[in-house]
Amino acid sequence: MKRFAQKFALLSLVLGVSAGTMVGCGSETKESSATAEATEVAGTETTSEEVAPTGYGTSVIAIGDLNGAFHPFFYTTHYDDIINDAVNAALIGLDREGNFVPGVADFKVEEVTNDAGEAQTIYTFTLKDDIKFSDGEPMTSEDIIFSFLIQLDPTYDGIATMNTLAIAGLEEYTKGDATEIEGLKQIDDKTVQITLDGIDPAAMQKFGIAILPKHYYDAEFVKGDLSKIKEKIDAPMGAGEFIFENFENNVVSLKANPYYYEGAPKLEKLKFQVTDLANLFEAVRTEQVDISEPNASPEMVANVEEAGLHYELVDNLGYGYIGINAERVADLNVRKGLMHLMNRKPAIESYYGDIATIIERPMSRVSWAYPDDAEEYYGYDVAKAKEYFAAAGYADVDGKLMKDGEQLRIEVGIPAGGIMDHPSAPILTQMKSDMEAMGAVLEIADTDGAVFFDVLEQKGWDMWVAAWSSTVDPDMFQVYHSTGPSNHYCIYDDELDKLIVDARLTNDVEIRTGLYQDALDIIMDEAVEMPVYQRKNMYIFNPNMISIDSLPKDMSPFYNFYNELENLEMAQ
């Protein structure tokens, strides 16, 4: 069972076309819904060295640049975290549809009222039988508590956001002298109970953490000291499919874990080879690696098919969009006029062909909250745009669209490498032409990702082009609430705020879906974000090296070949 909480801890801004280049976020989760029993008996004294080798052959997977931070709570890049996922096992995970399923533990969720009449949510996690770490030591509830305490420590400085949950007694622990957390209890050797004050639908995705062996990382762990844990950041150990061996010459070497609870891997060894992103197709075609994840495009599909390689296309949990800053472009009519100048379909079809689709609301189609009956809100219509600009008070003065002595002028940022290589680039070039024809100006600033992001964080763009990588739970607070830390749109709407908060006060998916769909309509009416496209991720495999029959069937945005690394086999 592969964990997923860090993968989707935050809505993360994608600065280029490829989500795979993001620091701290990733493409898809790697969870498994299988419940196969472990092959060893809990409590035995054997070690992994005493168990006969398992599996056959060595497979090689292409991977991006690695920083060598191989710790599930302290990694710094998505690629490092791929290694973490292969070495560790998760408390809970996701199935193909994005539903929460047991990992190393079964779970139960109860909404209760405490003695003070206040709502609380109790999460009970019970370890499955015979779960072992890769050294043969049994996993216990003490290891679960230990793993939570790392992320909840007052000195924790990793990427996880577990400390934002309203766990009972957490504030006294992080800001006071308490040495235990009231809402984090070890019931017995296999059971842990976590109590949250109130209701938080996003809590479950944060609970999908890797469970680490306390005896290996810090048997004498005390609050406020994570030094011993960090010392092993380049020498991880867990209960995942594979055991870490080394990271040398841009290659991570792993070997099969005979104690893996869902069955020992079919491979004897697994290697991850750092590979230039521009060479991902050629590396598979020339058998330098067996598997890679190139950017999906019509040209790439054609190349892969011509080479006789196997490929899978799955929807990306995220979407591309064009944003508008409502403070810098304060007139709603101007924003609506700009929306009517965005000709999306030709741009996306020319870039992605039929492997991307236009979306009509600012949310990934993958999400359960996306309205299936969503219709176009702002169609491409130059005449309509002129009407809105006129309603905003702009008029033609000697061939220029003017108001109060100022020409209508918009600056838009796009991280397209200085060569306008971006799926939404044609939208901007047509907007520029249309605006020039009516006497307005669109200034296109094509910058690198670092510059683009710096300006965006400072709210320096009138308009910008980017993409979001979404969370499993479609919580909208971070991006659209008045106090949201990533509210780059500068949208401050009391009704929208209430809808977002209300959706956080219930676990009822049907109720939350209705609230989110109302919220999406408000965002569209405020004309601060034009949803553009839903793209796909691509995985390619060399059938001369990998048994295609060993790949999981029906891959999805939540479930791909990483979910079943233990089943991966070499071609015969």
Secondary structure in CASP SS format (residue, H / E / C, confidence):
PFRMAT SS
TARGET T0000
AUTHOR 0000-0000-0000
METHOD secondary structure of the structure
MODEL  1
M C 1.00
K C 1.00
R C 1.00
F C 1.00
A C 1.00
Q C 1.00
K C 1.00
F C 1.00
A C 1.00
L C 1.00
L C 1.00
S E 1.00
L E 1.00
V E 1.00
L C 1.00
G C 1.00
V C 1.00
S C 1.00
A H 1.00
G H 1.00
T H 1.00
M C 1.00
V C 1.00
G C 1.00
C C 1.00
G C 1.00
S C 1.00
E C 1.00
T C 1.00
K C 1.00
E C 1.00
S C 1.00
S C 1.00
A C 1.00
T C 1.00
A C 1.00
E C 1.00
A C 1.00
T C 1.00
E C 1.00
V C 1.00
A C 1.00
G C 1.00
T C 1.00
E C 1.00
T C 1.00
T C 1.00
S H 1.00
E H 1.00
E H 1.00
V C 1.00
A C 1.00
P C 1.00
T C 1.00
G C 1.00
Y C 1.00
G C 1.00
T E 1.00
S E 1.00
V E 1.00
I E 1.00
A E 1.00
I E 1.00
G C 1.00
D C 1.00
L C 1.00
N C 1.00
G C 1.00
A C 1.00
F C 1.00
H C 1.00
P C 1.00
F C 1.00
F C 1.00
Y C 1.00
T C 1.00
T C 1.00
H H 1.00
Y H 1.00
D H 1.00
D H 1.00
I H 1.00
I H 1.00
N H 1.00
D H 1.00
A H 1.00
V H 1.00
N C 1.00
A C 1.00
A E 1.00
L C 1.00
I E 1.00
G E 1.00
L E 1.00
D C 1.00
R C 1.00
E C 1.00
G C 1.00
N C 1.00
F E 1.00
V E 1.00
P E 1.00
G C 1.00
V C 1.00
A E 1.00
D E 1.00
F E 1.00
K E 1.00
V E 1.00
E E 1.00
E E 1.00
V E 1.00
T E 1.00
N C 1.00
D C 1.00
A C 1.00
G C 1.00
E C 1.00
A E 1.00
Q E 1.00
T E 1.00
I E 1.00
Y E 1.00
T E 1.00
F E 1.00
T E 1.00
L E 1.00
K C 1.00
D C 1.00
D C 1.00
I C 1.00
K E 1.00
F C 1.00
S C 1.00
D C 1.00
G C 1.00
E C 1.00
P E 1.00
M C 1.00
T C 1.00
S H 1.00
E H 1.00
D H 1.00
I H 1.00
I H 1.00
F H 1.00
S H 1.00
F H 1.00
L H 1.00
I H 1.00
Q H 1.00
L H 1.00
D C 1.00
P C 1.00
T C 1.00
Y C 1.00
D C 1.00
G C 1.00
I C 1.00
A C 1.00
T C 1.00
M H 1.00
N H 1.00
T H 1.00
L C 1.00
A C 1.00
I E 1.00
A C 1.00
G C 1.00
L H 1.00
E H 1.00
E H 1.00
Y H 1.00
T H 1.00
K H 1.00
G C 1.00
D C 1.00
A C 1.00
T C 1.00
E C 1.00
I C 1.00
E C 1.00
G C 1.00
L E 1.00
K E 1.00
Q E 1.00
I C 1.00
D C 1.00
D C 1.00
K C 1.00
T E 1.00
V E 1.00
Q E 1.00
I E 1.00
T E 1.00
L E 1.00
D E 1.00
G C 1.00
I C 1.00
D C 1.00
P C 1.00
A C 1.00
A H 1.00
M H 1.00
Q H 1.00
K H 1.00
F C 1.00
G C 1.00
I C 1.00
A E 1.00
I C 1.00
L C 1.00
P C 1.00
K H 1.00
H H 1.00
Y H 1.00
Y H 1.00
D C 1.00
A C 1.00
E C 1.00
F C 1.00
V C 1.00
K C 1.00
G C 1.00
D C 1.00
L C 1.00
S H 1.00
K H 1.00
I H 1.00
K H 1.00
E H 1.00
K C 1.00
I C 1.00
D C 1.00
A C 1.00
P C 1.00
M C 1.00
G C 1.00
A C 1.00
G C 1.00
E C 1.00
F E 1.00
I E 1.00
F E 1.00
E E 1.00
N E 1.00
F E 1.00
E E 1.00
N C 1.00
N C 1.00
V E 1.00
V E 1.00
S E 1.00
L E 1.00
K E 1.00
A E 1.00
N C 1.00
P C 1.00
Y C 1.00
Y C 1.00
Y C 1.00
E C 1.00
G C 1.00
A C 1.00
P C 1.00
K C 1.00
L C 1.00
E C 1.00
K E 1.00
L E 1.00
K E 1.00
F E 1.00
Q E 1.00
V E 1.00
T C 1.00
D C 1.00
L H 1.00
A H 1.00
N H 1.00
L H 1.00
F H 1.00
E H 1.00
A H 1.00
V H 1.00
R H 1.00
T C 1.00
E C 1.00
Q C 1.00
V C 1.00
D C 1.00
I E 1.00
S E 1.00
E C 1.00
P C 1.00
N E 1.00
A C 1.00
S C 1.00
P H 1.00
E H 1.00
M H 1.00
V H 1.00
A H 1.00
N H 1.00
V H 1.00
E H 1.00
E H 1.00
A C 1.00
G C 1.00
L C 1.00
H E 1.00
Y E 1.00
E E 1.00
L E 1.00
V E 1.00
D E 1.00
N C 1.00
L C 1.00
G E 1.00
Y E 1.00
G E 1.00
Y E 1.00
I E 1.00
G E 1.00
I E 1.00
N C 1.00
A C 1.00
E C 1.00
R C 1.00
V C 1.00
A C 1.00
D C 1.00
L H 1.00
N H 1.00
V H 1.00
R H 1.00
K H 1.00
G H 1.00
L H 1.00
M H 1.00
H C 1.00
L C 1.00
M C 1.00
N C 1.00
R H 1.00
K H 1.00
P H 1.00
A H 1.00
I H 1.00
E H 1.00
S H 1.00
Y H 1.00
Y H 1.00
G C 1.00
D C 1.00
I C 1.00
A C 1.00
T E 1.00
I E 1.00
I C 1.00
E C 1.00
R C 1.00
P C 1.00
M C 1.00
S C 1.00
R C 1.00
V C 1.00
S C 1.00
W C 1.00
A C 1.00
Y C 1.00
P C 1.00
D C 1.00
D C 1.00
A C 1.00
E C 1.00
E C 1.00
Y C 1.00
Y C 1.00
G C 1.00
Y C 1.00
D C 1.00
V H 1.00
A H 1.00
K H 1.00
A H 1.00
K H 1.00
E H 1.00
Y H 1.00
F H 1.00
A H 1.00
A H 1.00
A C 1.00
G C 1.00
Y C 1.00
A E 1.00
D E 1.00
V E 1.00
D C 1.00
G C 1.00
K E 1.00
L E 1.00
M E 1.00
K E 1.00
D C 1.00
G C 1.00
E E 1.00
Q E 1.00
L C 1.00
R E 1.00
I E 1.00
E E 1.00
V E 1.00
G E 1.00
I E 1.00
P C 1.00
A C 1.00
G C 1.00
G C 1.00
I C 1.00
M C 1.00
D C 1.00
H C 1.00
P C 1.00
S C 1.00
A H 1.00
P H 1.00
I H 1.00
L H 1.00
T H 1.00
Q H 1.00
M H 1.00
K H 1.00
S H 1.00
D H 1.00
M H 1.00
E H 1.00
A H 1.00
M C 1.00
G C 1.00
A C 1.00
V E 1.00
L E 1.00
E E 1.00
I E 1.00
A E 1.00
D E 1.00
T C 1.00
D C 1.00
G H 1.00
A H 1.00
V H 1.00
F H 1.00
F H 1.00
D H 1.00
V H 1.00
L H 1.00
E H 1.00
Q C 1.00
K C 1.00
G C 1.00
W C 1.00
D C 1.00
M E 1.00
W E 1.00
V E 1.00
A E 1.00
A E 1.00
W E 1.00
S E 1.00
S C 1.00
T C 1.00
V C 1.00
D C 1.00
P C 1.00
D C 1.00
M C 1.00
F H 1.00
Q H 1.00
V H 1.00
Y H 1.00
H C 1.00
S C 1.00
T C 1.00
G C 1.00
P C 1.00
S C 1.00
N C 1.00
H C 1.00
Y C 1.00
C C 1.00
I C 1.00
Y C 1.00
D C 1.00
D H 1.00
E H 1.00
L H 1.00
D H 1.00
K H 1.00
L H 1.00
I H 1.00
V H 1.00
D H 1.00
A H 1.00
R C 1.00
L C 1.00
T C 1.00
N C 1.00
D C 1.00
V H 1.00
E H 1.00
I H 1.00
R H 1.00
T H 1.00
G H 1.00
L H 1.00
Y H 1.00
Q H 1.00
D H 1.00
A H 1.00
L H 1.00
D H 1.00
I H 1.00
I H 1.00
M H 1.00
D H 1.00
E H 1.00
A C 1.00
V C 1.00
E E 1.00
M E 1.00
P E 1.00
V E 1.00
Y E 1.00
Q E 1.00
R C 1.00
K E 1.00
N E 1.00
M E 1.00
Y E 1.00
I E 1.00
F E 1.00
N C 1.00
P C 1.00
N C 1.00
M C 1.00
I E 1.00
S C 1.00
I H 1.00
D H 1.00
S H 1.00
L C 1.00
P C 1.00
K C 1.00
D C 1.00
M C 1.00
S E 1.00
P C 1.00
F C 1.00
Y E 1.00
N C 1.00
F H 1.00
Y H 1.00
N H 1.00
E H 1.00
L H 1.00
E H 1.00
N H 1.00
L C 1.00
E C 1.00
M E 1.00
A C 1.00
Q C 1.00
END
